Amino acid sequence: MNETAWQALEIMWKGMVSIFAVILVLTLLVYLITKFVKDPEKKTDD
C-alpha cells in the first residue's frame, strides 16, 4: 500500500476509537443517571 492509503487508515482508526470512547462515556453517564436519579412515578416502598 502507498503512503496515502496508510494515512487514510490511520485517520479512520483514530476516528473509530474516538467514536467508541464517546459511546462508552455516554453509556456510563446514562447508567449513572438512571441509578442515582429515582423515578418519581415508581414506588420503592411497597
PDB file of all heavy atoms in Angstrom:
ATOM      1  N   MET A   1       0.846  -1.193   0.000  1.00  0.00           N
ATOM      2  CA  MET A   1       0.000   0.000   0.000  1.00  0.00           C
ATOM      3  C   MET A   1       0.884   1.247   0.000  1.00  0.00           C
ATOM      4  O   MET A   1       1.974   1.244   0.541  1.00  0.00           O
ATOM      5  CB  MET A   1      -0.891   0.023   1.236  1.00  0.00           C
ATOM      6  CG  MET A   1      -1.935  -1.075   1.234  1.00  0.00           C
ATOM      7  SD  MET A   1      -2.788  -1.174   2.779  1.00  0.00           S
ATOM      8  CE  MET A   1      -4.077  -0.034   2.516  1.00  0.00           C
ATOM      9  N   ASN A   2       0.341   2.282  -0.557  1.00  0.00           N
ATOM     10  CA  ASN A   2       1.133   3.503  -0.609  1.00  0.00           C
ATOM     11  C   ASN A   2       0.910   4.355   0.639  1.00  0.00           C
ATOM     12  O   ASN A   2       0.112   4.030   1.518  1.00  0.00           O
ATOM     13  CB  ASN A   2       0.820   4.294  -1.895  1.00  0.00           C
ATOM     14  CG  ASN A   2      -0.652   4.658  -1.977  1.00  0.00           C
ATOM     15  OD1 ASN A   2      -1.396   4.434  -1.045  1.00  0.00           O
ATOM     16  ND2 ASN A   2      -1.046   5.230  -3.092  1.00  0.00           N
ATOM     17  N   GLU A   3       1.630   5.450   0.704  1.00  0.00           N
ATOM     18  CA  GLU A   3       1.617   6.311   1.896  1.00  0.00           C
ATOM     19  C   GLU A   3       0.242   6.917   2.151  1.00  0.00           C
ATOM     20  O   GLU A   3      -0.203   7.007   3.288  1.00  0.00           O
ATOM     21  CB  GLU A   3       2.661   7.426   1.688  1.00  0.00           C
ATOM     22  CG  GLU A   3       2.832   8.339   2.874  1.00  0.00           C
ATOM     23  CD  GLU A   3       3.589   7.680   4.021  1.00  0.00           C
ATOM     24  OE1 GLU A   3       4.355   6.740   3.776  1.00  0.00           O
ATOM     25  OE2 GLU A   3       3.397   8.124   5.158  1.00  0.00           O
ATOM     26  N   THR A   4      -0.458   7.304   1.096  1.00  0.00           N
ATOM     27  CA  THR A   4      -1.772   7.936   1.261  1.00  0.00           C
ATOM     28  C   THR A   4      -2.784   6.957   1.850  1.00  0.00           C
ATOM     29  O   THR A   4      -3.579   7.326   2.714  1.00  0.00           O
ATOM     30  CB  THR A   4      -2.277   8.452  -0.093  1.00  0.00           C
ATOM     31  OG1 THR A   4      -1.268   9.283  -0.687  1.00  0.00           O
ATOM     32  CG2 THR A   4      -3.538   9.263   0.075  1.00  0.00           C
ATOM     33  N   ALA A   5      -2.730   5.714   1.423  1.00  0.00           N
ATOM     34  CA  ALA A   5      -3.653   4.712   1.955  1.00  0.00           C
ATOM     35  C   ALA A   5      -3.382   4.461   3.436  1.00  0.00           C
ATOM     36  O   ALA A   5      -4.316   4.308   4.231  1.00  0.00           O
ATOM     37  CB  ALA A   5      -3.534   3.421   1.161  1.00  0.00           C
ATOM     38  N   TRP A   6      -2.103   4.427   3.830  1.00  0.00           N
ATOM     39  CA  TRP A   6      -1.777   4.238   5.244  1.00  0.00           C
ATOM     40  C   TRP A   6      -2.257   5.416   6.074  1.00  0.00           C
ATOM     41  O   TRP A   6      -2.750   5.232   7.193  1.00  0.00           O
ATOM     42  CB  TRP A   6      -0.271   4.034   5.430  1.00  0.00           C
ATOM     43  CG  TRP A   6       0.167   2.634   5.097  1.00  0.00           C
ATOM     44  CD1 TRP A   6       0.987   2.260   4.070  1.00  0.00           C
ATOM     45  CD2 TRP A   6      -0.198   1.432   5.773  1.00  0.00           C
ATOM     46  NE1 TRP A   6       1.143   0.896   4.070  1.00  0.00           N
ATOM     47  CE2 TRP A   6       0.432   0.354   5.108  1.00  0.00           C
ATOM     48  CE3 TRP A   6      -0.997   1.155   6.883  1.00  0.00           C
ATOM     49  CZ2 TRP A   6       0.289  -0.969   5.514  1.00  0.00           C
ATOM     50  CZ3 TRP A   6      -1.147  -0.168   7.278  1.00  0.00           C
ATOM     51  CH2 TRP A   6      -0.505  -1.208   6.604  1.00  0.00           C
ATOM     52  N   GLN A   7      -2.115   6.622   5.553  1.00  0.00           N
ATOM     53  CA  GLN A   7      -2.597   7.806   6.282  1.00  0.00           C
ATOM     54  C   GLN A   7      -4.114   7.763   6.427  1.00  0.00           C
ATOM     55  O   GLN A   7      -4.653   8.104   7.479  1.00  0.00           O
ATOM     56  CB  GLN A   7      -2.165   9.076   5.569  1.00  0.00           C
ATOM     57  CG  GLN A   7      -0.680   9.351   5.695  1.00  0.00           C
ATOM     58  CD  GLN A   7      -0.260  10.561   4.881  1.00  0.00           C
ATOM     59  OE1 GLN A   7      -1.023  11.081   4.081  1.00  0.00           O
ATOM     60  NE2 GLN A   7       0.975  10.999   5.088  1.00  0.00           N
ATOM     61  N   ALA A   8      -4.818   7.328   5.397  1.00  0.00           N
ATOM     62  CA  ALA A   8      -6.279   7.232   5.467  1.00  0.00           C
ATOM     63  C   ALA A   8      -6.696   6.186   6.505  1.00  0.00           C
ATOM     64  O   ALA A   8      -7.633   6.416   7.277  1.00  0.00           O
ATOM     65  CB  ALA A   8      -6.841   6.878   4.101  1.00  0.00           C
ATOM     66  N   LEU A   9      -6.012   5.046   6.532  1.00  0.00           N
ATOM     67  CA  LEU A   9      -6.332   4.025   7.522  1.00  0.00           C
ATOM     68  C   LEU A   9      -6.066   4.517   8.936  1.00  0.00           C
ATOM     69  O   LEU A   9      -6.819   4.218   9.860  1.00  0.00           O
ATOM     70  CB  LEU A   9      -5.524   2.753   7.248  1.00  0.00           C
ATOM     71  CG  LEU A   9      -5.990   1.926   6.051  1.00  0.00           C
ATOM     72  CD1 LEU A   9      -5.017   0.775   5.810  1.00  0.00           C
ATOM     73  CD2 LEU A   9      -7.394   1.395   6.289  1.00  0.00           C
ATOM     74  N   GLU A  10      -4.993   5.273   9.112  1.00  0.00           N
ATOM     75  CA  GLU A  10      -4.676   5.809  10.435  1.00  0.00           C
ATOM     76  C   GLU A  10      -5.750   6.796  10.896  1.00  0.00           C
ATOM     77  O   GLU A  10      -6.184   6.765  12.045  1.00  0.00           O
ATOM     78  CB  GLU A  10      -3.311   6.494  10.396  1.00  0.00           C
ATOM     79  CG  GLU A  10      -2.850   6.968  11.754  1.00  0.00           C
ATOM     80  CD  GLU A  10      -1.457   7.579  11.709  1.00  0.00           C
ATOM     81  OE1 GLU A  10      -0.822   7.530  10.651  1.00  0.00           O
ATOM     82  OE2 GLU A  10      -1.034   8.100  12.743  1.00  0.00           O
ATOM     83  N   ILE A  11      -6.220   7.630   9.991  1.00  0.00           N
ATOM     84  CA  ILE A  11      -7.285   8.586  10.329  1.00  0.00           C
ATOM     85  C   ILE A  11      -8.570   7.831  10.676  1.00  0.00           C
ATOM     86  O   ILE A  11      -9.255   8.162  11.645  1.00  0.00           O
ATOM     87  CB  ILE A  11      -7.499   9.580   9.169  1.00  0.00           C
ATOM     88  CG1 ILE A  11      -6.296  10.505   9.047  1.00  0.00           C
ATOM     89  CG2 ILE A  11      -8.771  10.390   9.378  1.00  0.00           C
ATOM     90  CD1 ILE A  11      -6.302  11.347   7.793  1.00  0.00           C
ATOM     91  N   MET A  12      -8.906   6.815   9.902  1.00  0.00           N
ATOM     92  CA  MET A  12     -10.128   6.041  10.178  1.00  0.00           C
ATOM     93  C   MET A  12     -10.023   5.323  11.519  1.00  0.00           C
ATOM     94  O   MET A  12     -10.997   5.265  12.276  1.00  0.00           O
ATOM     95  CB  MET A  12     -10.388   5.025   9.061  1.00  0.00           C
ATOM     96  CG  MET A  12     -10.889   5.643   7.787  1.00  0.00           C
ATOM     97  SD  MET A  12     -11.555   4.435   6.634  1.00  0.00           S
ATOM     98  CE  MET A  12     -10.151   3.407   6.335  1.00  0.00           C
ATOM     99  N   TRP A  13      -8.844   4.778  11.839  1.00  0.00           N
ATOM    100  CA  TRP A  13      -8.650   4.075  13.111  1.00  0.00           C
ATOM    101  C   TRP A  13      -8.847   5.019  14.278  1.00  0.00           C
ATOM    102  O   TRP A  13      -9.551   4.709  15.243  1.00  0.00           O
ATOM    103  CB  TRP A  13      -7.241   3.476  13.113  1.00  0.00           C
ATOM    104  CG  TRP A  13      -6.892   2.792  14.391  1.00  0.00           C
ATOM    105  CD1 TRP A  13      -7.294   1.548  14.764  1.00  0.00           C
ATOM    106  CD2 TRP A  13      -6.080   3.304  15.441  1.00  0.00           C
ATOM    107  NE1 TRP A  13      -6.772   1.266  15.995  1.00  0.00           N
ATOM    108  CE2 TRP A  13      -6.032   2.310  16.446  1.00  0.00           C
ATOM    109  CE3 TRP A  13      -5.392   4.495  15.643  1.00  0.00           C
ATOM    110  CZ2 TRP A  13      -5.320   2.485  17.633  1.00  0.00           C
ATOM    111  CZ3 TRP A  13      -4.685   4.681  16.824  1.00  0.00           C
ATOM    112  CH2 TRP A  13      -4.653   3.690  17.799  1.00  0.00           C
ATOM    113  N   LYS A  14      -8.244   6.211  14.183  1.00  0.00           N
ATOM    114  CA  LYS A  14      -8.397   7.180  15.268  1.00  0.00           C
ATOM    115  C   LYS A  14      -9.848   7.623  15.403  1.00  0.00           C
ATOM    116  O   LYS A  14     -10.350   7.793  16.519  1.00  0.00           O
ATOM    117  CB  LYS A  14      -7.506   8.400  15.019  1.00  0.00           C
ATOM    118  CG  LYS A  14      -6.033   8.107  15.215  1.00  0.00           C
ATOM    119  CD  LYS A  14      -5.201   9.326  14.910  1.00  0.00           C
ATOM    120  CE  LYS A  14      -3.730   9.021  15.047  1.00  0.00           C
ATOM    121  NZ  LYS A  14      -2.896  10.152  14.653  1.00  0.00           N
ATOM    122  N   GLY A  15     -10.527   7.796  14.301  1.00  0.00           N
ATOM    123  CA  GLY A  15     -11.930   8.182  14.345  1.00  0.00           C
ATOM    124  C   GLY A  15     -12.801   7.117  14.983  1.00  0.00           C
ATOM    125  O   GLY A  15     -13.686   7.428  15.786  1.00  0.00           O
ATOM    126  N   MET A  16     -12.559   5.864  14.653  1.00  0.00           N
ATOM    127  CA  MET A  16     -13.357   4.785  15.232  1.00  0.00           C
ATOM    128  C   MET A  16     -13.090   4.645  16.723  1.00  0.00           C
ATOM    129  O   MET A  16     -14.018   4.400  17.502  1.00  0.00           O
ATOM    130  CB  MET A  16     -13.075   3.469  14.505  1.00  0.00           C
ATOM    131  CG  MET A  16     -13.629   3.449  13.093  1.00  0.00           C
ATOM    132  SD  MET A  16     -13.402   1.877  12.271  1.00  0.00           S
ATOM    133  CE  MET A  16     -14.558   0.881  13.152  1.00  0.00           C
ATOM    134  N   VAL A  17     -11.850   4.824  17.148  1.00  0.00           N
ATOM    135  CA  VAL A  17     -11.533   4.755  18.575  1.00  0.00           C
ATOM    136  C   VAL A  17     -12.222   5.894  19.318  1.00  0.00           C
ATOM    137  O   VAL A  17     -12.792   5.683  20.397  1.00  0.00           O
ATOM    138  CB  VAL A  17     -10.001   4.790  18.795  1.00  0.00           C
ATOM    139  CG1 VAL A  17      -9.668   5.022  20.256  1.00  0.00           C
ATOM    140  CG2 VAL A  17      -9.390   3.483  18.314  1.00  0.00           C
ATOM    141  N   SER A  18     -12.220   7.088  18.740  1.00  0.00           N
ATOM    142  CA  SER A  18     -12.860   8.210  19.424  1.00  0.00           C
ATOM    143  C   SER A  18     -14.375   8.034  19.482  1.00  0.00           C
ATOM    144  O   SER A  18     -15.002   8.358  20.491  1.00  0.00           O
ATOM    145  CB  SER A  18     -12.489   9.534  18.751  1.00  0.00           C
ATOM    146  OG  SER A  18     -12.950   9.543  17.415  1.00  0.00           O
ATOM    147  N   ILE A  19     -14.974   7.494  18.423  1.00  0.00           N
ATOM    148  CA  ILE A  19     -16.419   7.235  18.446  1.00  0.00           C
ATOM    149  C   ILE A  19     -16.737   6.187  19.516  1.00  0.00           C
ATOM    150  O   ILE A  19     -17.704   6.329  20.270  1.00  0.00           O
ATOM    151  CB  ILE A  19     -16.906   6.787  17.052  1.00  0.00           C
ATOM    152  CG1 ILE A  19     -16.885   7.968  16.100  1.00  0.00           C
ATOM    153  CG2 ILE A  19     -18.307   6.176  17.126  1.00  0.00           C
ATOM    154  CD1 ILE A  19     -17.125   7.592  14.655  1.00  0.00           C
ATOM    155  N   PHE A  20     -15.943   5.145  19.621  1.00  0.00           N
ATOM    156  CA  PHE A  20     -16.160   4.125  20.641  1.00  0.00           C
ATOM    157  C   PHE A  20     -16.035   4.717  22.042  1.00  0.00           C
ATOM    158  O   PHE A  20     -16.829   4.395  22.934  1.00  0.00           O
ATOM    159  CB  PHE A  20     -15.157   2.982  20.453  1.00  0.00           C
ATOM    160  CG  PHE A  20     -15.298   1.901  21.475  1.00  0.00           C
ATOM    161  CD1 PHE A  20     -16.353   1.020  21.406  1.00  0.00           C
ATOM    162  CD2 PHE A  20     -14.382   1.781  22.503  1.00  0.00           C
ATOM    163  CE1 PHE A  20     -16.487   0.009  22.350  1.00  0.00           C
ATOM    164  CE2 PHE A  20     -14.507   0.783  23.446  1.00  0.00           C
ATOM    165  CZ  PHE A  20     -15.563  -0.104  23.371  1.00  0.00           C
ATOM    166  N   ALA A  21     -15.064   5.609  22.237  1.00  0.00           N
ATOM    167  CA  ALA A  21     -14.887   6.237  23.545  1.00  0.00           C
ATOM    168  C   ALA A  21     -16.094   7.105  23.897  1.00  0.00           C
ATOM    169  O   ALA A  21     -16.567   7.091  25.033  1.00  0.00           O
ATOM    170  CB  ALA A  21     -13.596   7.065  23.553  1.00  0.00           C
ATOM    171  N   VAL A  22     -16.619   7.850  22.938  1.00  0.00           N
ATOM    172  CA  VAL A  22     -17.789   8.690  23.188  1.00  0.00           C
ATOM    173  C   VAL A  22     -18.999   7.820  23.536  1.00  0.00           C
ATOM    174  O   VAL A  22     -19.747   8.132  24.474  1.00  0.00           O
ATOM    175  CB  VAL A  22     -18.077   9.587  21.962  1.00  0.00           C
ATOM    176  CG1 VAL A  22     -19.436  10.240  22.071  1.00  0.00           C
ATOM    177  CG2 VAL A  22     -16.996  10.647  21.835  1.00  0.00           C
ATOM    178  N   ILE A  23     -19.206   6.725  22.822  1.00  0.00           N
ATOM    179  CA  ILE A  23     -20.325   5.830  23.117  1.00  0.00           C
ATOM    180  C   ILE A  23     -20.176   5.245  24.521  1.00  0.00           C
ATOM    181  O   ILE A  23     -21.146   5.142  25.277  1.00  0.00           O
ATOM    182  CB  ILE A  23     -20.419   4.726  22.047  1.00  0.00           C
ATOM    183  CG1 ILE A  23     -20.892   5.329  20.729  1.00  0.00           C
ATOM    184  CG2 ILE A  23     -21.358   3.611  22.489  1.00  0.00           C
ATOM    185  CD1 ILE A  23     -20.858   4.374  19.568  1.00  0.00           C
ATOM    186  N   LEU A  24     -18.972   4.879  24.893  1.00  0.00           N
ATOM    187  CA  LEU A  24     -18.730   4.325  26.223  1.00  0.00           C
ATOM    188  C   LEU A  24     -19.028   5.348  27.309  1.00  0.00           C
ATOM    189  O   LEU A  24     -19.684   5.038  28.307  1.00  0.00           O
ATOM    190  CB  LEU A  24     -17.282   3.840  26.312  1.00  0.00           C
ATOM    191  CG  LEU A  24     -16.907   3.078  27.571  1.00  0.00           C
ATOM    192  CD1 LEU A  24     -17.656   1.752  27.615  1.00  0.00           C
ATOM    193  CD2 LEU A  24     -15.411   2.835  27.584  1.00  0.00           C
ATOM    194  N   VAL A  25     -18.568   6.586  27.121  1.00  0.00           N
ATOM    195  CA  VAL A  25     -18.821   7.638  28.107  1.00  0.00           C
ATOM    196  C   VAL A  25     -20.316   7.911  28.220  1.00  0.00           C
ATOM    197  O   VAL A  25     -20.854   8.034  29.334  1.00  0.00           O
ATOM    198  CB  VAL A  25     -18.035   8.917  27.735  1.00  0.00           C
ATOM    199  CG1 VAL A  25     -18.514  10.107  28.553  1.00  0.00           C
ATOM    200  CG2 VAL A  25     -16.549   8.695  27.944  1.00  0.00           C
ATOM    201  N   LEU A  26     -21.025   7.998  27.098  1.00  0.00           N
ATOM    202  CA  LEU A  26     -22.471   8.238  27.146  1.00  0.00           C
ATOM    203  C   LEU A  26     -23.201   7.084  27.829  1.00  0.00           C
ATOM    204  O   LEU A  26     -24.149   7.314  28.598  1.00  0.00           O
ATOM    205  CB  LEU A  26     -23.012   8.440  25.733  1.00  0.00           C
ATOM    206  CG  LEU A  26     -22.651   9.759  25.069  1.00  0.00           C
ATOM    207  CD1 LEU A  26     -23.170   9.796  23.645  1.00  0.00           C
ATOM    208  CD2 LEU A  26     -23.219  10.925  25.854  1.00  0.00           C
ATOM    209  N   THR A  27     -22.771   5.856  27.583  1.00  0.00           N
ATOM    210  CA  THR A  27     -23.392   4.707  28.233  1.00  0.00           C
ATOM    211  C   THR A  27     -23.200   4.771  29.743  1.00  0.00           C
ATOM    212  O   THR A  27     -24.137   4.528  30.508  1.00  0.00           O
ATOM    213  CB  THR A  27     -22.799   3.402  27.680  1.00  0.00           C
ATOM    214  OG1 THR A  27     -22.952   3.389  26.263  1.00  0.00           O
ATOM    215  CG2 THR A  27     -23.476   2.190  28.276  1.00  0.00           C
ATOM    216  N   LEU A  28     -22.000   5.119  30.187  1.00  0.00           N
ATOM    217  CA  LEU A  28     -21.752   5.237  31.621  1.00  0.00           C
ATOM    218  C   LEU A  28     -22.572   6.368  32.237  1.00  0.00           C
ATOM    219  O   LEU A  28     -23.111   6.221  33.341  1.00  0.00           O
ATOM    220  CB  LEU A  28     -20.257   5.462  31.878  1.00  0.00           C
ATOM    221  CG  LEU A  28     -19.377   4.245  31.656  1.00  0.00           C
ATOM    222  CD1 LEU A  28     -17.907   4.627  31.761  1.00  0.00           C
ATOM    223  CD2 LEU A  28     -19.704   3.156  32.664  1.00  0.00           C
ATOM    224  N   LEU A  29     -22.673   7.499  31.537  1.00  0.00           N
ATOM    225  CA  LEU A  29     -23.468   8.610  32.055  1.00  0.00           C
ATOM    226  C   LEU A  29     -24.933   8.227  32.202  1.00  0.00           C
ATOM    227  O   LEU A  29     -25.558   8.524  33.226  1.00  0.00           O
ATOM    228  CB  LEU A  29     -23.333   9.826  31.131  1.00  0.00           C
ATOM    229  CG  LEU A  29     -22.071  10.654  31.288  1.00  0.00           C
ATOM    230  CD1 LEU A  29     -22.024  11.735  30.224  1.00  0.00           C
ATOM    231  CD2 LEU A  29     -22.004  11.270  32.663  1.00  0.00           C
ATOM    232  N   VAL A  30     -25.488   7.578  31.200  1.00  0.00           N
ATOM    233  CA  VAL A  30     -26.892   7.161  31.273  1.00  0.00           C
ATOM    234  C   VAL A  30     -27.080   6.161  32.409  1.00  0.00           C
ATOM    235  O   VAL A  30     -28.054   6.238  33.157  1.00  0.00           O
ATOM    236  CB  VAL A  30     -27.350   6.580  29.924  1.00  0.00           C
ATOM    237  CG1 VAL A  30     -28.706   5.900  30.049  1.00  0.00           C
ATOM    238  CG2 VAL A  30     -27.412   7.688  28.885  1.00  0.00           C
ATOM    239  N   TYR A  31     -26.148   5.241  32.579  1.00  0.00           N
ATOM    240  CA  TYR A  31     -26.247   4.267  33.665  1.00  0.00           C
ATOM    241  C   TYR A  31     -26.223   4.959  35.025  1.00  0.00           C
ATOM    242  O   TYR A  31     -27.031   4.653  35.900  1.00  0.00           O
ATOM    243  CB  TYR A  31     -25.100   3.257  33.553  1.00  0.00           C
ATOM    244  CG  TYR A  31     -25.008   2.339  34.744  1.00  0.00           C
ATOM    245  CD1 TYR A  31     -25.938   1.316  34.916  1.00  0.00           C
ATOM    246  CD2 TYR A  31     -24.007   2.504  35.689  1.00  0.00           C
ATOM    247  CE1 TYR A  31     -25.865   0.473  36.014  1.00  0.00           C
ATOM    248  CE2 TYR A  31     -23.925   1.670  36.785  1.00  0.00           C
ATOM    249  CZ  TYR A  31     -24.852   0.660  36.946  1.00  0.00           C
ATOM    250  OH  TYR A  31     -24.781  -0.164  38.029  1.00  0.00           O
ATOM    251  N   LEU A  32     -25.290   5.884  35.204  1.00  0.00           N
ATOM    252  CA  LEU A  32     -25.193   6.566  36.495  1.00  0.00           C
ATOM    253  C   LEU A  32     -26.408   7.447  36.761  1.00  0.00           C
ATOM    254  O   LEU A  32     -26.908   7.499  37.886  1.00  0.00           O
ATOM    255  CB  LEU A  32     -23.906   7.404  36.545  1.00  0.00           C
ATOM    256  CG  LEU A  32     -22.617   6.592  36.613  1.00  0.00           C
ATOM    257  CD1 LEU A  32     -21.420   7.512  36.505  1.00  0.00           C
ATOM    258  CD2 LEU A  32     -22.564   5.788  37.896  1.00  0.00           C
ATOM    259  N   ILE A  33     -26.902   8.133  35.738  1.00  0.00           N
ATOM    260  CA  ILE A  33     -28.071   8.994  35.924  1.00  0.00           C
ATOM    261  C   ILE A  33     -29.287   8.149  36.295  1.00  0.00           C
ATOM    262  O   ILE A  33     -30.025   8.490  37.220  1.00  0.00           O
ATOM    263  CB  ILE A  33     -28.319   9.835  34.651  1.00  0.00           C
ATOM    264  CG1 ILE A  33     -27.248  10.909  34.526  1.00  0.00           C
ATOM    265  CG2 ILE A  33     -29.704  10.465  34.688  1.00  0.00           C
ATOM    266  CD1 ILE A  33     -27.279  11.645  33.215  1.00  0.00           C
ATOM    267  N   THR A  34     -29.491   7.043  35.618  1.00  0.00           N
ATOM    268  CA  THR A  34     -30.656   6.214  35.937  1.00  0.00           C
ATOM    269  C   THR A  34     -30.487   5.504  37.275  1.00  0.00           C
ATOM    270  O   THR A  34     -31.478   5.159  37.911  1.00  0.00           O
ATOM    271  CB  THR A  34     -30.917   5.173  34.842  1.00  0.00           C
ATOM    272  OG1 THR A  34     -29.734   4.407  34.640  1.00  0.00           O
ATOM    273  CG2 THR A  34     -31.330   5.834  33.542  1.00  0.00           C
ATOM    274  N   LYS A  35     -29.254   5.300  37.718  1.00  0.00           N
ATOM    275  CA  LYS A  35     -29.034   4.646  39.006  1.00  0.00           C
ATOM    276  C   LYS A  35     -29.281   5.606  40.165  1.00  0.00           C
ATOM    277  O   LYS A  35     -29.868   5.228  41.174  1.00  0.00           O
ATOM    278  CB  LYS A  35     -27.606   4.108  39.060  1.00  0.00           C
ATOM    279  CG  LYS A  35     -27.312   3.325  40.298  1.00  0.00           C
ATOM    280  CD  LYS A  35     -25.924   2.745  40.211  1.00  0.00           C
ATOM    281  CE  LYS A  35     -25.506   2.172  41.535  1.00  0.00           C
ATOM    282  NZ  LYS A  35     -25.684   0.749  41.596  1.00  0.00           N
ATOM    283  N   PHE A  36     -28.844   6.856  40.029  1.00  0.00           N
ATOM    284  CA  PHE A  36     -28.911   7.784  41.147  1.00  0.00           C
ATOM    285  C   PHE A  36     -30.151   8.669  41.139  1.00  0.00           C
ATOM    286  O   PHE A  36     -30.577   9.138  42.190  1.00  0.00           O
ATOM    287  CB  PHE A  36     -27.651   8.658  41.187  1.00  0.00           C
ATOM    288  CG  PHE A  36     -26.430   7.887  41.580  1.00  0.00           C
ATOM    289  CD1 PHE A  36     -25.378   7.752  40.709  1.00  0.00           C
ATOM    290  CD2 PHE A  36     -26.355   7.284  42.825  1.00  0.00           C
ATOM    291  CE1 PHE A  36     -24.252   7.035  41.063  1.00  0.00           C
ATOM    292  CE2 PHE A  36     -25.238   6.556  43.189  1.00  0.00           C
ATOM    293  CZ  PHE A  36     -24.184   6.441  42.310  1.00  0.00           C
ATOM    294  N   VAL A  37     -30.739   8.909  39.991  1.00  0.00           N
ATOM    295  CA  VAL A  37     -31.952   9.713  39.926  1.00  0.00           C
ATOM    296  C   VAL A  37     -33.131   8.751  39.946  1.00  0.00           C
ATOM    297  O   VAL A  37     -33.298   7.956  39.038  1.00  0.00           O
ATOM    298  CB  VAL A  37     -31.972  10.590  38.657  1.00  0.00           C
ATOM    299  CG1 VAL A  37     -33.287  11.339  38.560  1.00  0.00           C
ATOM    300  CG2 VAL A  37     -30.799  11.545  38.667  1.00  0.00           C
ATOM    301  N   LYS A  38     -33.917   8.847  40.995  1.00  0.00           N
ATOM    302  CA  LYS A  38     -35.040   7.919  41.129  1.00  0.00           C
ATOM    303  C   LYS A  38     -36.230   8.420  40.340  1.00  0.00           C
ATOM    304  O   LYS A  38     -36.487   9.605  40.273  1.00  0.00           O
ATOM    305  CB  LYS A  38     -35.393   7.768  42.591  1.00  0.00           C
ATOM    306  CG  LYS A  38     -34.264   7.202  43.364  1.00  0.00           C
ATOM    307  CD  LYS A  38     -34.692   6.760  44.727  1.00  0.00           C
ATOM    308  CE  LYS A  38     -33.463   6.338  45.415  1.00  0.00           C
ATOM    309  NZ  LYS A  38     -33.264   5.401  46.200  1.00  0.00           N
ATOM    310  N   ASP A  39     -36.956   7.493  39.775  1.00  0.00           N
ATOM    311  CA  ASP A  39     -38.155   7.821  39.019  1.00  0.00           C
ATOM    312  C   ASP A  39     -39.269   8.208  39.994  1.00  0.00           C
ATOM    313  O   ASP A  39     -39.611   7.428  40.870  1.00  0.00           O
ATOM    314  CB  ASP A  39     -38.567   6.603  38.188  1.00  0.00           C
ATOM    315  CG  ASP A  39     -39.622   6.951  37.170  1.00  0.00           C
ATOM    316  OD1 ASP A  39     -39.984   8.129  37.085  1.00  0.00           O
ATOM    317  OD2 ASP A  39     -40.079   6.041  36.464  1.00  0.00           O
ATOM    318  N   PRO A  40     -39.829   9.402  39.860  1.00  0.00           N
ATOM    319  CA  PRO A  40     -40.851   9.818  40.838  1.00  0.00           C
ATOM    320  C   PRO A  40     -42.134   8.995  40.760  1.00  0.00           C
ATOM    321  O   PRO A  40     -42.862   8.913  41.728  1.00  0.00           O
ATOM    322  CB  PRO A  40     -41.115  11.283  40.474  1.00  0.00           C
ATOM    323  CG  PRO A  40     -40.560  11.486  39.126  1.00  0.00           C
ATOM    324  CD  PRO A  40     -39.524  10.418  38.903  1.00  0.00           C
ATOM    325  N   GLU A  41     -42.401   8.356  39.622  1.00  0.00           N
ATOM    326  CA  GLU A  41     -43.634   7.583  39.499  1.00  0.00           C
ATOM    327  C   GLU A  41     -43.481   6.158  40.032  1.00  0.00           C
ATOM    328  O   GLU A  41     -44.442   5.468  40.223  1.00  0.00           O
ATOM    329  CB  GLU A  41     -44.054   7.521  38.030  1.00  0.00           C
ATOM    330  CG  GLU A  41     -44.116   8.902  37.429  1.00  0.00           C
ATOM    331  CD  GLU A  41     -45.180   9.006  36.361  1.00  0.00           C
ATOM    332  OE1 GLU A  41     -45.743   7.976  35.993  1.00  0.00           O
ATOM    333  OE2 GLU A  41     -45.435  10.123  35.924  1.00  0.00           O
ATOM    334  N   LYS A  42     -42.246   5.738  40.265  1.00  0.00           N
ATOM    335  CA  LYS A  42     -42.015   4.375  40.733  1.00  0.00           C
ATOM    336  C   LYS A  42     -41.983   4.393  42.262  1.00  0.00           C
ATOM    337  O   LYS A  42     -41.258   5.153  42.856  1.00  0.00           O
ATOM    338  CB  LYS A  42     -40.686   3.869  40.182  1.00  0.00           C
ATOM    339  CG  LYS A  42     -40.413   2.416  40.508  1.00  0.00           C
ATOM    340  CD  LYS A  42     -38.963   2.124  40.262  1.00  0.00           C
ATOM    341  CE  LYS A  42     -38.778   1.199  39.112  1.00  0.00           C
ATOM    342  NZ  LYS A  42     -37.411   0.820  38.915  1.00  0.00           N
ATOM    343  N   LYS A  43     -42.760   3.502  42.863  1.00  0.00           N
ATOM    344  CA  LYS A  43     -42.778   3.425  44.338  1.00  0.00           C
ATOM    345  C   LYS A  43     -41.857   2.283  44.757  1.00  0.00           C
ATOM    346  O   LYS A  43     -42.014   1.154  44.311  1.00  0.00           O
ATOM    347  CB  LYS A  43     -44.195   3.149  44.814  1.00  0.00           C
ATOM    348  CG  LYS A  43     -45.162   4.200  44.379  1.00  0.00           C
ATOM    349  CD  LYS A  43     -45.820   4.793  45.567  1.00  0.00           C
ATOM    350  CE  LYS A  43     -46.775   5.848  45.096  1.00  0.00           C
ATOM    351  NZ  LYS A  43     -47.229   6.710  46.083  1.00  0.00           N
ATOM    352  N   THR A  44     -40.890   2.605  45.606  1.00  0.00           N
ATOM    353  CA  THR A  44     -39.933   1.586  46.031  1.00  0.00           C
ATOM    354  C   THR A  44     -40.327   0.960  47.351  1.00  0.00           C
ATOM    355  O   THR A  44     -39.898  -0.132  47.672  1.00  0.00           O
ATOM    356  CB  THR A  44     -38.523   2.184  46.153  1.00  0.00           C
ATOM    357  OG1 THR A  44     -38.581   3.320  46.997  1.00  0.00           O
ATOM    358  CG2 THR A  44     -38.009   2.599  44.799  1.00  0.00           C
ATOM    359  N   ASP A  45     -41.147   1.638  48.154  1.00  0.00           N
ATOM    360  CA  ASP A  45     -41.510   1.118  49.472  1.00  0.00           C
ATOM    361  C   ASP A  45     -42.942   0.580  49.453  1.00  0.00           C
ATOM    362  O   ASP A  45     -43.866   1.234  49.853  1.00  0.00           O
ATOM    363  CB  ASP A  45     -41.326   2.185  50.553  1.00  0.00           C
ATOM    364  CG  ASP A  45     -42.024   3.494  50.173  1.00  0.00           C
ATOM    365  OD1 ASP A  45     -42.311   3.687  48.967  1.00  0.00           O
ATOM    366  OD2 ASP A  45     -42.285   4.297  51.059  1.00  0.00           O
ATOM    367  N   ASP A  46     -43.071  -0.645  48.964  1.00  0.00           N
ATOM    368  CA  ASP A  46     -44.391  -1.272  48.938  1.00  0.00           C
ATOM    369  C   ASP A  46     -44.615  -2.114  50.174  1.00  0.00           C
ATOM    370  O   ASP A  46     -43.797  -2.876  50.557  1.00  0.00           O
ATOM    371  CB  ASP A  46     -44.545  -2.168  47.685  1.00  0.00           C
ATOM    372  CG  ASP A  46     -44.779  -1.290  46.458  1.00  0.00           C
ATOM    373  OD1 ASP A  46     -45.313  -0.181  46.626  1.00  0.00           O
ATOM    374  OD2 ASP A  46     -44.414  -1.729  45.355  1.00  0.00           O
TER     375      ASP A  46
END
